[in-house]
Every structure is written in C-alpha cells, then in structure tokens.
C-alpha cells in the first residue's frame, strides 16, 4: 500500500472511530438524565411552553452532549438551547453563547443560575469566539443558520471558522426550518427557511463529514410556502444534521 493510500485509510479509520464515539448510546446521557435536565427548576415557564414545538428531549438525544464538554452555541439568542446544553455538560463543562449584540434575556438567564457555566460572548460573526482553534468539543446552530446566511452572505468564511474552532473529531449540529427542495438559500429572508441540501453542501465544502440526520422534526402539513414563524397551529418542518470534523 502506498504512503498516500495508507494516510487516507488511517484518516478514514480515525473519522469512523470518532463518529462512533460521539454517536454510540454508551457514551450518551440516559433518557432519565435528559428528562431531569428538561424538568430542571432553572428552566422558565416560557421555556417549557416552547417544548412541544422544539422537542428538547429528542434534540438532546440527537446532539449527545456529555458532562465536561466545551460547547459553542452560535446565535444563541435568549439562551433556550444554551441552558439545556449547559445543564447537560455540567458540572465541569461550559457553554459559550454567541450573539452579535448583548441579549437581555440571556443575561437574565445567566443571573438566575449562579455560578453559571454559560458564558455570553458578543463578537463579529467572522470571529465567533476568542478561544484558540481546536477548543470546542461541540458547536450548535439551532434555528438560526438561515439568519447567519442573511448576516453574512459570504458564509463560507464563517463555516471555515467553525471548522477551525472544533477539536479533531468535534461535532457540529445544525437545526433549521426547512425550505422546499431545490430552494437553496432563496427563502432565508422571505420565509426564514433554508433548503437542507444547501446547508449540508455548505459544511461538507469546508471539510465536515455528515454522520447523522434526525427525522423527528417532520411536519407533513407544512407546505413550506409560509413564513416559519407564521404557521398558526401547524408546526413548521425542521431538519437536524450532525457532522464530524
């Protein structure tokens, strides 16, 4: 076997091992652990009211956060997901909650949880974090990749930064509102939706390998012709993907 083929083989073997490590249930928290997190008294009534739409138990099972992880939650907003992740990676893990500008709801959340393992950060989208490259075990983008595209049309620059910030074998999870197949990024502003295939293409382009996708966010009644936040009693269909560095 040539040196080039050997290196390629070893690289694929390592990627496969790391993927199994992050996906295998033996490395994940139990359903009871995650249920306790979802029912944690620190979570607000507003958080709980969103649970029927956001499906946090299934989402955490898919993401697979573990105690001790260092996490970056991008476009964290008021910290709904950041707090779920922070409770999941406690006591020694930490979640960095990135926003483009200060968010009062996030700060209130942090103040309700002293000492908090949520670290709010405000930076330019091209920066994302002041931590060194290779710092994070897990990066999440929940219902906001379409917003990132709107904020930075040259999104490949940001995606390469995401890749650099993850440790080798680190995990990226993106959840967002689905646009029609073939829509690409044409509906990111008008409908707050994005074509799942366009998202996968963006991240595979910078070096990520997709290892899993969830099917628990399907909504057959969603025609994908309306704004994702203006669906009335019908749930907007989401998608969720997991990639490995």
GIKAVEN-V904641 format. One record per backbone hydrogen bond with DSSP energy under -1.0 kcal/mol. NH is the residue of the N-H (numbers start at 1). CO is the residue of the C=O. E is the energy in kcal/mol with one decimal. If there is no record, write none. Layout:
<<NH | CO | E> <NH | CO | E>>
This chain:
<<6 | 2 | -2.5> <7 | 3 | -2.5> <8 | 4 | -2.1> <9 | 5 | -2.6> <10 | 6 | -2.7> <11 | 7 | -2.3> <12 | 8 | -2.3> <13 | 9 | -2.4> <14 | 10 | -2.4> <15 | 11 | -2.3> <16 | 12 | -2.3> <17 | 13 | -2.3> <18 | 14 | -2.6> <19 | 15 | -2.3> <20 | 16 | -2.2> <21 | 17 | -2.2> <22 | 18 | -2.0> <23 | 19 | -1.8> <24 | 20 | -2.7> <27 | 24 | -1.9> <34 | 30 | -2.3> <35 | 31 | -2.6> <36 | 32 | -2.2> <37 | 33 | -1.6> <38 | 34 | -2.4> <39 | 35 | -1.9> <40 | 37 | -1.4> <43 | 40 | -1.7> <48 | 44 | -2.0> <49 | 45 | -2.1> <53 | 50 | -1.0> <54 | 50 | -2.6> <55 | 51 | -2.6> <59 | 55 | -2.1> <60 | 56 | -2.8> <61 | 57 | -2.3> <62 | 58 | -2.0> <63 | 59 | -2.8> <64 | 60 | -2.9> <68 | 89 | -2.9> <69 | 66 | -1.9> <71 | 94 | -2.9> <72 | 138 | -2.1> <73 | 96 | -2.9> <74 | 140 | -2.8> <76 | 98 | -2.8> <79 | 76 | -2.2> <83 | 79 | -2.5> <84 | 80 | -1.2> <85 | 81 | -2.5> <86 | 82 | -2.7> <87 | 83 | -2.6> <88 | 84 | -1.4> <89 | 85 | -2.1> <93 | 89 | -1.9> <94 | 69 | -1.9> <95 | 117 | -2.9> <96 | 71 | -3.1> <97 | 119 | -2.1> <98 | 73 | -2.4> <99 | 121 | -2.2> <107 | 103 | -2.0> <108 | 104 | -2.5> <109 | 105 | -1.9> <110 | 106 | -2.3> <111 | 107 | -2.3> <112 | 108 | -1.4> <113 | 110 | -1.3> <119 | 95 | -3.2> <121 | 97 | -2.6> <123 | 99 | -1.1> <127 | 124 | -1.6> <128 | 124 | -1.9> <129 | 127 | -2.2> <134 | 164 | -1.9> <136 | 165 | -2.5> <137 | 70 | -2.2> <138 | 70 | -1.5> <139 | 171 | -2.4> <140 | 72 | -2.6> <141 | 173 | -2.2> <143 | 175 | -2.9> <148 | 144 | -2.0> <149 | 145 | -2.3> <150 | 146 | -1.8> <151 | 147 | -2.4> <152 | 148 | -2.4> <155 | 153 | -2.0> <157 | 154 | -1.4> <159 | 155 | -2.5> <160 | 156 | -2.2> <161 | 157 | -1.4> <162 | 158 | -2.3> <163 | 159 | -2.2> <164 | 160 | -2.3> <165 | 161 | -2.1> <166 | 162 | -1.2> <167 | 136 | -2.9> <170 | 167 | -2.8> <171 | 137 | -2.4> <172 | 243 | -2.3> <173 | 139 | -2.4> <174 | 241 | -1.8> <175 | 141 | -2.5> <176 | 239 | -1.9> <178 | 237 | -2.9> <179 | 194 | -1.6> <183 | 180 | -2.2> <186 | 183 | -2.2> <188 | 185 | -1.1> <191 | 187 | -1.7> <193 | 187 | -1.6> <194 | 177 | -2.4> <195 | 184 | -2.4> <199 | 195 | -1.5> <200 | 196 | -2.4> <201 | 197 | -2.2> <202 | 198 | -2.1> <203 | 199 | -1.9> <204 | 200 | -2.5> <205 | 201 | -1.8> <207 | 204 | -1.2> <208 | 203 | -2.0> <209 | 244 | -2.1> <211 | 242 | -2.8> <212 | 242 | -1.6> <214 | 240 | -2.2> <222 | 219 | -2.3> <228 | 191 | -2.4> <230 | 227 | -2.0> <234 | 231 | -1.9> <238 | 217 | -1.7> <239 | 176 | -2.2> <241 | 174 | -2.5> <242 | 212 | -2.7> <243 | 172 | -2.8> <244 | 209 | -2.4> <245 | 170 | -2.4>>
